[in-house]
Amino acid sequence: MDMPSASMINSNNGVLQQFGIAMLGNQLDIQEQQGANEAAMLASMPAPSPSLESLANPNVGQHIDIGV
């Protein structure tokens, strides 16, 4: 293999590697933004209201007796 073509192949590989790194960085930015959006949506949701059963029988389900 002659040196000029080897140099061109090596240069092309470097460009492709830089492109791949840039694309991965872009995907990371997108994922971070989506995570922040999901966290904001979860924070804005109202707290769940107590169920009708827990209002009628507040002590049901509060204690568990386990015997083996």
C-alpha positions in Angstrom: 0.0 0.0 0.0 1.4 3.4 -0.9 1.7 6.1 1.7 -0.7 8.7 0.2 -3.7 6.3 0.1 -2.8 5.0 3.7 -2.8 8.6 4.9 -6.1 9.3 3.2 -7.7 6.2 4.8 -6.4 7.1 8.2 -7.7 10.7 7.8 -11.2 9.4 6.7 -11.2 7.1 9.8 -10.5 10.0 12.0 -13.3 12.0 10.5 -15.8 9.1 10.9 -14.7 8.7 14.5 -15.2 12.4 15.2 -18.7 12.2 13.6 -19.6 9.2 15.7 -18.5 11.0 18.9 -20.5 14.0 17.9 -23.6 11.9 17.2 -23.3 10.2 20.6 -22.9 13.5 22.3 -26.1 14.7 20.6 -28.0 11.6 21.7 -26.8 12.1 25.3 -28.1 15.7 25.2 -31.4 14.5 23.9 -31.7 11.8 26.6 -30.8 14.3 29.4 -33.5 16.7 28.1 -36.1 13.9 28.0 -35.1 12.8 31.5 -35.5 16.3 32.8 -38.9 16.6 31.1 -40.1 13.3 32.6 -38.9 14.4 36.1 -40.8 17.7 35.7 -43.9 15.9 34.6 -43.7 13.6 37.6 -43.1 16.5 40.0 -46.2 18.3 38.6 -48.6 15.4 39.1 -50.9 15.8 42.1 -50.4 13.5 45.1 -52.6 10.4 45.0 -55.8 10.6 47.1 -56.4 8.0 49.7 -58.6 5.1 48.5 -62.2 4.6 49.6 -61.3 1.5 51.6 -58.6 3.2 53.6 -61.1 6.0 54.5 -63.7 3.5 55.6 -61.3 1.2 57.5 -58.1 3.2 58.3 -56.5 0.4 60.3 -56.8 -2.3 57.6 -53.5 -3.2 56.1 -51.4 -1.2 58.6 -50.0 -4.3 60.4 -48.9 -7.7 59.1 -48.7 -10.7 61.4 -46.3 -13.3 60.0 -46.0 -16.7 61.7 -44.0 -19.6 60.4 
